[in-house]
Amino acid sequence: MAEGMMHFSANKRLITGLLVNLLSSICIVFINKWIYVHYGFPNMTLTLVHFVITWLGLYMCQKMDIFSPKSLPIRRIVWLALSFCGFVAFTNLSLQNNSIGTYQLAKAMTTPVIILIQTTYYKKTFSTKIKLTLVPITLGVILNSYYDVRFNLLGTVFASLGVLVTSLYQVWVGAKQHELQVNSMQLLYYQAPLSSAFLICIIPLFEPITGEGGIFGPWSLPALATVLLSGVVAFLVNLSIYWIIGNTSAVTYNMFGHFKFCITLVGGYVLFQDPLSVNQALGILCTLAGILSYTHIKLTEQEEGKSRLAQRP
């Protein structure tokens, strides 16, 4: 009886964690898009709000003993913090200047770019099967972008920069975690305030401080409330990702990610009336097929690697 109650409690926590991640990951895209479309809130300032609230949330978590902070030398995470700024700012700019469908599909290009960076600069090798899955991913993104009736050069530039900086950030996060022997939350605990400091220095160069469109401009109460909500949701996204990875298998997290991918695309067309042509739909299906193939092959290779290690005397 006691064992059954413990199993039920564990399942309940798992379902809660998955639901929090599902809702927060989808909401952050739509809330940010709403802020850009209806309020015109400055992008870098919104990024700064996300960083500050994320750090405050992590500070509360460490006070509640959810994780233990580890002292890190600032000079060893400066470039990581700068890439974190670029990663969030360029992805938000991509969302601001593209349809949600194009924004989501552009993010799928992160995997091919990461593989290119790791192969070129870190001498990491990938199987032919893994490389072949990049073909439908890339083809689908190109097909969608080409037939996107809201295609614009500025949006494409921001999407491309977002993919490049995000790829660098993800590669460096893995390298720094290994180098400094810390987990994701311990690293983010130092990254967030350092990235905030960088943004505070450069925001006055790119965005007005006062007046129309400035951080201290005449924003309405609903606008400020929506921005604050966006920051809280951004923190929940980060926290729930770490929780899911720590409490489920890689299969669960990846399959759940594809589910969110589809819902976000559909939501963009429903909520913001983003137009969708037949060719764009084919591009989405092509990209999704590539992502699913990549995940399946990657997980299969990981299981085979574990089996070989287990069979060694």
Secondary structure, DSSP 8 states (H G I E B T S, - for coil): -HHHHHHHHHHHHHHHHHHHHHHHHHHHHHHHHHIIIII---HHHHHHHHHHHHHHHHHHHHHTTSS------GGGSHHHHHHHHHHHHHHHHHHHHS-HHHHHHHHTTHHHHHHHHHHHHS-----HHHHHHHHHHHHHHHHHHHH-TT--HHHHHHHHHHHHHHHHHHHHHHHHHHHHT--HHHHHHHHHHHHHHHHHHHHHHHS-SSSTTSTTS---HHHHHHHHHHHHHHHHHHHHHHHHHHHS-HHHHHHHHHHHHHHHHHHHHHHS-----HHHHHHHHHHHHHHHHHHHHHHHHHHHHHHHHHH--
